[in-house]
């Protein structure tokens, strides 16, 4: 559903729950974006990206605080 005063770039995407869009990358993964352009979730499958983004946004609405950050490195000696 497009609104008459909606920016053309916003109107050209399929919006889920009128809150986010999902696009496929050149590496065949899927990323979701909020209307302000903020990247939300990356996933291997389109439906997983949609489901995870809905879960994430619900958490944000309910006041979940992101206190943990995850890094791709392993600490300590191996």
N, C-alpha and C positions, 0 to 999 in steps of 0.2 A: 504494500500500500504506500504510494508516494504522496507526499504532501505538496500542495501547490507552491509553497515557498522554499522547498527543500533544495539544497545545493545539488547541482547535477551529478557530481562525483558520488554523493551519498545515494542518489536515486538509481545509479547504474548497478548497484550491488544487491544481492539477495540478503536481507537482514533477518536474523533470527530473534524472535521475541522483541523486535524493534530495539535491540540493544547491541548486537554484534554481528559481524560478518565472518565468513570463513573463505580462505583462498588457498589454492594449491600452489606450492612452490615449484621451482624448476627441479628440485631433488625429490619430487613426488611425496613430500610431507604436506601437512595441512596446518595453517596458522589462523588463529582467530584474532580479530581486532575490534576494539570498542569504536564508537562513533567519533571519538576524538583522535583516533589513529593509534592509540596505545595497543601494543601487542599483548595478548592475554595468555594464550595456550598454544603449544605446538604438539602435534600428534602424528602418528603414522597413518591413521585412518580418518576419513572425513567425519563419520558419525561419532567416533571417539572424541574428536576435537569439539564437536557440538555439545556432546554430553558433558565433557570435562569443563567446558566454558560455562555452561549453565550451572554446574556444581560450584565452580569458582565464584561466579557472580552472585549466586545465592548466599554463599559464605560472606562475601563482601557486604551484602545487604544486611545480614544478620550480625555484623560487627566482629567477625573473626579478625584477629590481629595476626598479621604475618610476622612472627617473631623469629622464625628459623630461615636461614638461607642455606642453600645447598651448593656445593662446589664440586667440580669434576676432578678433584685430586684426592689422593689417598695420603693421609698423614702417617708419620712414623716410618720405621724401617721395614722393608720387605725382604 
